[in-house]
């Protein structure tokens, strides 16, 4: 049974139906997968660290002993009642995916201990995954995909944390902070907690933009997002300098490609909106930060879809090279950033 809408997912986590024997929570955002799995586990057993009532397995355990998962699902709770089996399944082995799916199918059919609840924490399972297909279709199982948080999700998460700790940000400061936060939930949580400590928990203080810059520690020009914006704006030297500063601060090639892809998508979205509405409305609909509005509108006007569309393949290839070759990430990213800046210049920027 595939759950997609937020209300139905929230309802499931609040009160998992008794007929459901297992759930597959998967996605590339591993922190979100683990967070959701842990929250669900706390609904199943009183103590998720109880060694007598909770079994923790990894894909390595199951790969080394194919019968191990089956054995844990057959085992009874020493104290009676529900038992929890958690499987961390981040492998890419198709054969292991099929083997685990076969065992889970038997559990869903009631062949093992019906009081054993199975939680599988998985990576980005593709449409060809036997485990994902099974969880999508079987009524005794649930599948939940974890996608990268959107900007609105990040802002909502930050505001809830700030309110719970008696602090807040001005609208402008929140816009800046949200743009700088990574979409990987675990890291975003850490940055939010770090800012709360910086402001002072329960101080009832509202942080302004200028004060936020003190917390961020570096000028916005040092961020990959600004470097990507400079590249698409044709500012070759600024893009190169910003990229190198970001790498010096610990960013990586995949991070640089993600920033570049994000800006690419925003330019395309803004350009699409501009064909149907006024510039101001288009910028707002595309989620453009007000300070970047003039520059973003210039970029959307200068870049044609004929120039933008072929870049998709370059971005995918650049990301692949950063993740799979022995070449330095910085050189791969720098080459693409400068190529894009050159095309922006030729487009009139």
N, C-alpha and C positions, 0 to 999 in steps of 0.2 A: 504494500500500500504506500503510494508515493504522496508525501505531504509537501506542498509547495507554498501555500499562502501562510502568511505570518500568524493570523488568528488561529488557524487549525494547528500549526506547529506549537504555538503557545499553549493551546488547550491540551495538546498531547503531553507536553512537558509538565503541566500542572497536575494532570491526573491520567497517567498511562492506562489505557483500557486493559482489563484483565485478560482478554483473549489474545493480546499481543505478546508474543514470546521472545521477540528480539527486534533490534533496530540497527540499521546501518547508517551511520552519520559520516558523510564523506565530503571532501573538497580540498582545494589547494591551500586554503587558509587553515593551516594545521592548528593554530592557536584557537580558532573558533570551533573547530571540530572537537578538540580536547575540552574546551570550556563547556560546550553543550553536552558532551558525553558525561562529564563530571556532574553537571547539574542534574542530569537524568538519573545517574547512578545514586545520587542522594535521595531520590524519590523511591528507589527500589529497596535499598537496605539502610538500616540506621547508621551503620559505620562502614564507609567504603574502604577502610583500611583493615577491616576485620579479616585476618588470614584464614579463619575457619569458615567464613561465609562468603568470601569474595575471592575469585580466582582471576589472576592477571596473566594474560598470555601475549606473546608477540608473534609476528609472522615467522620469525626465526624458529620459535618453539614448535610451531605447527609444521614448518618445512622439515625440521629435523625428526619429528615424530608425528606422522599424519593422524594417528589415533588419539593424540593428546586432547584436541578440542572435543571430540566425541566423548572421551572419558570425563572431562569436566562438566559437560552438559548432562551426563548420566548421573553424576554424583549428587547425593542428597545433602541438605543442610544438616549439620551436626545438632543444631538447636531446633530444627524443624522450621517450616515456613519457606519464604523466598530465599533464593540463592542468586548471586550475581556473578556472571562470567564476562570479563572485559577482554576483548581481543584488539590489540593495536596492529592494524593491518595496512602497512604503508609500502608493501612490496609491489613490484610491477610484473611479477611472474604470472603469466596467464594460466599455467598449469596449476599453480597454487590457488589462484582465484577460483578455478573450477572445482578443485578439491574441497575448498572451504564452503563453496556454494552447495555442494552435494551434502555435506554434513549439516549445514544450516537448514536445508530443505527437509531433511529427516526430523530435525528438531521442531520445525514449524508444523510438521505433520503430527506431532505429539509422540514421536517414537522414543524420546528421551524424557528426562525429568521436566514435567510441565511447570514446576515451581522454579526452574532455572531461567533467569532472564539474561539474554545475551545482548551485549552492546559491542558493536564493531566500530572502531574508529579507523577510518580509511582515508587514503589520499584522493587524488582526483580521478576517481573511477570513470572510465570512458563508457560510451554506450554499448561497447562490446563486452563489458564485464558481466560474467555470469552471476556474480554476487549481487551487483546492482540490479540487474534484470529481475532476479528472484525477489529481492526486497521490494522492488516497484510493484510486482504483480501479486505476491502472496498476501492474503488477508491477515495472516498471523504475524506478519513482519511489517516493519515501517522503514522507509528510506527517506532521509533528509539530506539535501545538498547544502553545503555551506559556501556561499559566494563571498567575494570581497565586499566589504562594506562600502556603500555609497557615501558621498559627502554628508547627506542628510542623516544617515545612520551614525556617522562619526560624531556629528554635532549633537545629536540626541543623546548618545552615550556619554559625551563629555559633560553636557548640561546636567544630566542625572547625577553623575559623580560629583560635580561641583556643588549642586544643591544639597546632596547628602552630607557634604563636608563643610557647608556654610560659607562658600566662596562663589564668586561669579566673574564673568568677563563682560566687557562692553561688546556691543555688536561688532564693531570694527576689529577688536582684539580676537573675538571668536572666529571671525572670517579668516584672519591670518593664521590662527592656531590650527583651524581645521584644514587649511591648505597644506600646512607643514606636517600634519600627522600622516603616518603611513597607514595604508588600508589593511595591513596585517594586524588583526585584532589584538594579539598578545603584546606587540610593541606599542600599539596605540594606547592600551591600558597603562603600560609603564610610563609613557610620556604624560598621560593625564594625571597619574599619581604623583609624578615628579613635580608637575606644575602646582598641584594642590599643596605639596610640602613647601614649595617656593612662596606661595601666597600666604600660607599659614592656615591650617585646618581650623574651622569654626571662628575665623577672624572676622567674618561677615564683610570682607573687603572685596571690592570690584576692581579687577585689574584693567588698566587702560592699555592702548596700543604701545605707547612709549615704554611702559613698564614691562610689557610682554617681550619687547625686543631685548631687554636686559636678561630675561630668562632664556630666550633662544640663543643668546650668546654670540651669534654671528649675524651679519647682515643678510637679508633675504636673497641678495645676489649670489650668495654662496650655495643656495639650494639647487638641487637638480631641476626642480620645477621652473625656476627662473632661468637656468641655463637652457632648458628646452624652449622656453618662451623666446629667449634671445636668438636661438637657432632659427626658429620659424619666423622671427622678425628680421632676419638678415644681419644681425649684429654678431659677426663672426668672432671678433676678438673677445667680446663679452661672454659669448657662449663657451668659448674655449677656456677662458679664465675661470668661469663659474664651474665648469665641469671638473677642472683640475683641483679647485678648492674642495669641491664635494668629495672627490676621491681621497684627498688628503685628510678629510674628516671621517673616512671609513666607508663611504658609499662604494658600491660595486657596479660592474658592467650591467647585470640584470636590472639593478635599481635605475641606472641611467636609461636603459631601454624602456622601462616601465614609465618613467617620467616623460620620455619622448613620445611614447605611444599615447599616454594620457593627454598630452597637449595636442597631438595630431587629431585625436577623437574630438577634442573640444573645438578645434578649429572647424572640423567638418560639421559638427552639430550646430555651431554658431552660423556657419554659412547656409546650412539648410533652413534654419529658422529665419534668416534674413530674406529668404525668398518668399516668406509667407507673412512677415510682420515687420514693424519698424525696427530700427537698429537698437534702440533702448530696450524694447520688449524682447528682442532676440537675445541680447546679452544677458538679460535677467533669466530668460527661459533656459539658456545654456549654462547657467550657474557661474557666470564670469564675475570675478571679484571686481568691485566698483573701481578700484585704483588701476586695474588692468584693462578697463573697458575700451578706452581709446585705442590702445595698442592692439588689442584683440580684434576690434572692428576693422582696423587697417589690414591686419593679417588675413582675416576672412575675405575681405574685398580683393586683396592681391592674389591670394592662392586660388586658382581655379580647380575644379574637380578633376580636370585632365592632368593637373600637376600632382594633386593630392592622392588620387587613387593608386598610382604605381608605387607610392611610398609604403603602402601596406606590406608588400612583399619584402622591401628593404628592411623594415622594422622587424619582421618575423625572422629574417635571415640574420640580422644583427644580434637579436636575442639568442638565437640558436648558437651562433659563434661564441658568444660570451659564456654560454653554459657548457659547450662541448669541445672547444679547441684549446690548444696550449698557448694561444696568443694572449698578450696582456689585455685585460678588459678595457683599460683606459684607451689604448690605441684603437681598438675596435669601435668603442663608443665615440671617441674623438673624430674619427674619420667620418662617421655617419652624421654627427652634429654639424661638422664643417660642410659636408656635402649639402645638407638641408639649408644651411645658412647661405651657401652659394646659389642654390635654386631660388631662395627667397629674394636674393639680390637681383637675379635675372627676372624675377616676377615684378620687380619695381620697388621692393622694400629696401 
